Amino acid sequence: MTAPYPHFALTIRQPRWLTWSIYIVTACLLLSGITWLILHFWFQQHGEFGDTINPLEPWALRVHGLAMLLGLFLYGSLLRTHMTRAWHVRRNRVTGVIVSSIIGILTLTGYLLYYSADESVRPFISVAHWAIGLCIAVMLPFHILHGRKR
C-alpha cells in the first residue's frame, strides 16, 4: 500500500517554530492555570463581608484565556501536519490519543466553565478542568520523549 501523499514518508515532525510555539503556549496555559489555583485556594482576600477573590485571579484567567485561543489554533494545526502522518506510519498512537483526548476534554470543560449558567455544577466542572489540566503537564512530555525514543 502506498502513502496517499508522498510527504508522509518524510517525517512526522512539525517545523521548529511550530514546536516551540506549542511549547510556549502550553507553558503559558499551565503557568496561568497553576497561578489561578494558587491564588484561588491559598491567597484569598479577607474583607469585611468574608472571603473574596484575590485581585490577581481575573488577570490569571485573562492570560489563560488568551493562551487558550492561541493554543487551540496551534493544536489544531497539528492535525494535518503531525497527527495524520504519525497515525499513518503507526507512531506513538496511544500517547497521542491520550494527549489529544486531554486537550479535547480541557476544551469542553473550559467552554462549560465560561458558558455554563448552572452554578450548582460549576465547582465540579472546575475541579475536573484543573485536575485534567495538570495531567497534560505529565502526558505531553511523556508523549514527546516516547516519540523521540522510537
C-alpha positions in Angstrom: 0.0 0.0 0.0 1.4 3.4 -1.0 1.1 6.5 1.1 -1.7 8.8 -0.2 0.8 11.7 -0.1 4.5 11.4 -0.7 5.3 13.7 2.2 4.0 11.1 4.7 7.2 9.1 4.3 9.4 12.1 5.1 8.8 13.0 8.8 6.1 13.4 11.4 7.9 16.3 13.0 6.4 19.7 12.5 8.5 22.9 11.8 10.7 24.0 14.7 8.8 27.3 15.0 5.5 25.4 15.5 7.1 23.1 18.0 8.4 26.0 20.1 5.1 27.9 19.7 3.2 24.9 21.1 5.7 24.5 24.0 5.4 28.2 24.9 1.6 28.3 24.7 1.3 25.1 26.7 3.7 26.5 29.3 1.6 29.7 29.5 -1.6 27.7 29.9 0.0 25.6 32.7 1.5 28.6 34.5 -1.6 30.8 34.3 -3.8 27.9 35.4 -1.5 27.0 38.3 -1.2 30.7 39.2 -5.1 30.8 39.4 -5.2 27.7 41.5 -2.7 29.1 44.0 -4.4 32.5 44.2 -7.8 30.9 44.4 -7.1 28.4 47.2 -4.3 30.0 49.2 -4.4 33.7 48.7 -8.0 34.8 49.0 -8.6 38.3 50.4 -10.4 38.7 53.7 -12.8 41.5 53.6 -15.5 42.8 56.0 -18.1 40.6 54.3 -16.0 37.4 54.2 -13.5 36.0 51.8 -13.3 37.5 48.4 -11.2 36.6 45.4 -7.6 37.7 45.1 -7.4 40.8 42.7 -4.9 38.9 40.6 -7.2 36.0 39.9 -9.0 37.7 37.0 -5.7 38.6 35.4 -4.5 34.9 35.6 -7.8 33.9 33.9 -7.3 36.6 31.2 -3.8 35.3 30.4 -5.2 31.7 30.5 -8.0 32.7 28.0 -5.6 34.3 25.6 -3.2 31.4 25.7 -6.2 29.1 25.2 -7.1 30.9 22.0 -3.6 30.6 20.7 -3.3 27.0 21.9 -6.5 25.9 20.1 -5.2 27.4 16.9 -1.8 25.7 17.3 -3.1 22.4 18.5 -5.5 22.3 15.6 -2.7 22.9 13.1 -1.1 19.6 14.3 -4.0 17.6 12.9 -2.8 17.9 9.3 0.9 18.0 9.8 1.7 15.8 12.7 -1.2 13.6 13.8 -2.2 12.4 10.4 1.3 11.5 9.4 2.1 9.8 12.8 -1.2 7.8 12.6 -0.4 6.7 9.1 3.1 5.4 10.0 1.8 3.9 13.3 4.0 6.0 15.6 3.2 7.0 19.2 -0.5 6.4 18.7 -1.5 5.6 22.3 0.1 8.6 23.9 -1.0 10.8 21.0 -4.6 9.8 21.5 -4.3 10.4 25.3 -2.8 13.9 24.8 -5.4 14.7 22.1 -8.2 13.5 24.4 -6.9 15.6 27.3 -6.9 18.7 25.1 -10.4 17.9 23.9 -11.7 17.4 27.5 -10.0 20.6 28.6 -11.6 22.5 25.7 -15.0 21.1 26.6 -14.7 21.8 30.4 -13.3 25.3 29.7 -16.2 26.0 27.4 -18.6 24.8 30.2 -16.9 27.0 32.8 -17.2 30.0 30.6 -20.7 29.5 29.4 -22.5 27.2 31.9 -25.3 29.0 33.7 -25.8 26.3 36.3 -23.8 27.4 39.3 -24.5 24.1 41.1 -22.3 22.0 38.7 -19.7 24.7 38.2 -17.5 23.6 41.1 -17.4 20.0 39.7 -16.5 21.2 36.2 -13.8 23.5 37.7 -12.1 20.6 39.6 -12.4 18.4 36.5 -10.8 21.1 34.4 -7.8 21.9 36.6 -7.2 18.2 37.6 -7.2 17.1 33.9 -5.1 20.2 33.1 -2.4 19.1 35.5 -2.4 15.8 33.7 -1.1 17.4 30.5 2.0 18.5 32.4 2.9 14.9 32.7 1.4 13.4 29.5 2.8 15.9 26.9 6.4 15.5 28.0 5.9 11.7 28.1 4.4 11.7 24.6 7.4 13.8 23.3 10.0 11.6 25.0 8.4 8.4 24.0 8.2 9.6 20.4 11.8 10.6 20.3 12.9 7.3 21.6 11.2 5.5 18.7 
